[in-house]
Amino acid sequence: MGKHKGRGVDLEMTMDCMQAREELWPPERPRLCESDVAVAQEHIDGCRACQLYFEQDRALLDTYARMREEPAPREVREGVFDALARARLVREEAAARKRGRLRSGGLALALATAAAASVVLFVGSPAGELGSESVDDPGLFAEDYLRRAVREDHIETSDPREVARFVQRELGMNLAPLELAGLELESAEVCLIMGRRGAMIVYKSPNGPVSHYLIPYDGAGSRDPAVADYGGGPETDQMPVVTWATPQLEQALVGEIEADELLRIASLAAG
Amino acid sequence: MPFTFEERVSEELDALYAGAVFLCGGEGPRARDLVVDAVRLASREYSDQRRPDSFTQWMEGMLVRPLLQADVTEADGRRVVPLETSHADAVLDFRWSDVVDAAAGMPTSARVAIWLVVLRRWSYEQTQAVMGIGREALRQLLGFRSQLSRAAAADGDDGEAQGTGS
């Protein structure tokens, strides 16, 4: 029981354990010392059971706080990011349908756009050149951020066998990097485009870096390499992207080189 | 730089999963599915124009929503009594595995209430609002909290998990 003396008024207030604990919940929150609070505190000060209750509360909270810092398993992260990417794909497709821009190569267009944004971030962009008129969809940046957050997804090597093993291990895909004159293998990483995990293999060429995207996609029919159309017409100042598809595999080449050169490489790659 | 929704979710992911493990009584696959469902739900409702005041708390509300929408069992009507614990039973050092094991034996609604109030420090009013229950019902559910310390006391046979109050 507790008693509280108000200003000039002799108040008798009592609280049981349950009331006192509820009044002071959560205990770490600062509160004004109003009459109920004072009575509750007086009860706690004189009640060993309530003191123990709050000590246990602190101990429980400390235990939980340690657990919250443990990283979530990889499959949890992948599941979440996959769900986010698919949700955004649905929104983008709905928006594109609304604008009347969705065509049969819709995936190719989205792949080209996302791939271009990813390469901009991967190879870096001199300050001031990445203006809002080039890549202004924050979702693309977020997508790239997510794929990096999946982690354990990057190797730097010039050994094509190592890249092949990496892709097999990380993605279950059997493929060999391109072996073309003028292309030097540099690295490989897992990418996340429109909710699908794929591979991005980076090469060095005499004219600049080239990234080769390979995205498993059920329903990808065969399609010859072609320079992707962003939809803004030939005057659009966009990074050249060449896309093509083999059965169940969408592919793209992105690089800060001439579109004709990309197309030539893609044609050789497509065999 | 303002965070995108995806970045904010990424920041909360580890904490959300820890909560999901408790809410699912330690079942990892269920906890994973719960987190994914919560994020899916949140992505449908999130709006850049109407960002929640506390993204963390908003996501916590999303996490419990699938559980509350399911056919959860009610508290068994046990009356909440003040925790009467002698010093010999006072547990001041919990093992997370013991806490989760104890949670597994509770009704889902009790796990939700304890997670929100005790572990996430929600106010009683906020918890009542999201669970759609009154104060008395919430008190009954929070009464299951004593199972956590009893389970920790029972499982700490080696004495390492037990402490005594002074």
Interface residues (C-beta under 8 A of the other chain):
Chain A: D16 C17 M18 R21 E22 W25 P26 E28 R29 A49 C50 Q51 L52 Y53 E55 Q56 D57 A59 L60 L61 T63 Y64 R66 M67 R68 E69 E70 P71 A72 P73 E75 V76 R77 G79 V80 F81 A83 L84 A87 R88 P138 G139 F141 A142 E143 Y145 L146 A149
Chain B: T4 F5 E6 E7 V9 S10 L13 D14 A15 L16 Y17 A18 G19 V21 F22 G28 A31 R32 D33 V35 V36 V39 R40 S43 R44 V80 P82 L83 E84 T85 H87 A90 V91 L92 D93 F94 R95 W96 V99 V117 V118 L119 R121 S123 Y124 R139 L148 S149 G163 G165
